Amino acid sequence: MTISIMNDYLKTAIRDAGLKQKDIATDIGIDPIHFNKVLNKKASLTPKFANQLANYKEGILGVREQDLLFPPLDLELIGQF
């Protein structure tokens, strides 16, 4: 489930920035096919790759490395604190 959240988050960020997966992969220096596999839950996102995406073109995607690796989860809390 966490991987799915990260992938949706990253896909949305790419779409909102008006970028193409292939262009990002080429600029970062990774295989576009591997990048597609990461986005489609067929390969894992490494910390190095998350860092590259977070810093891509000075943060144009608007994503943080931490959020890519550990997506925030909406949790419903019940009870008293």
C-alpha positions in Angstrom: 0.0 0.0 0.0 2.8 2.4 0.8 4.4 1.8 -2.6 1.1 2.6 -4.3 0.9 5.9 -2.4 4.4 6.9 -3.4 3.8 6.0 -7.0 0.6 8.0 -7.2 2.3 10.9 -5.5 5.2 10.9 -7.9 3.0 10.5 -11.0 0.9 13.4 -9.9 3.9 15.6 -9.3 5.3 14.8 -12.8 1.9 15.5 -14.4 1.4 18.7 -12.5 4.9 19.9 -13.5 4.1 19.3 -17.1 7.0 16.9 -17.6 7.5 13.6 -19.3 8.9 10.5 -17.6 11.3 9.9 -20.5 12.8 13.5 -20.2 13.2 13.1 -16.4 14.9 9.7 -16.8 17.2 11.0 -19.5 18.2 14.1 -17.5 18.8 12.1 -14.3 20.8 9.5 -16.2 18.7 6.4 -15.6 17.0 4.1 -18.1 13.5 5.3 -19.0 12.3 1.7 -18.9 13.5 1.4 -15.3 11.9 4.7 -14.3 8.6 3.4 -15.8 9.0 0.2 -13.7 9.4 2.3 -10.6 6.3 4.3 -11.3 4.3 1.2 -12.1 5.4 -0.7 -8.9 7.6 -3.2 -10.8 10.9 -1.9 -9.3 11.8 -0.3 -6.0 12.7 3.4 -5.5 16.2 3.6 -4.0 17.3 6.4 -1.6 19.7 7.7 -4.3 17.0 7.8 -6.9 14.6 9.5 -4.5 17.3 12.2 -3.8 17.7 12.7 -7.6 14.0 13.2 -8.1 13.6 15.5 -5.1 16.5 17.7 -6.4 15.5 17.4 -10.1 15.9 20.9 -11.8 16.1 22.6 -8.4 13.0 20.9 -7.0 10.6 21.5 -9.9 8.6 18.4 -9.0 7.9 19.8 -5.6 8.5 16.5 -3.9 10.7 15.7 -0.9 13.1 12.8 -0.7 11.6 11.8 2.7 8.0 11.8 1.3 9.1 9.6 -1.6 10.7 7.0 0.6 8.2 7.3 3.5 4.9 8.6 2.2 2.7 10.2 4.8 -0.3 8.0 5.6 -3.7 9.3 6.5 -4.5 7.6 9.8 -7.8 7.7 11.5 -7.2 7.9 15.2 -9.9 6.7 17.6 -9.8 7.1 21.4 -8.2 9.5 23.8 -4.6 10.7 23.8 
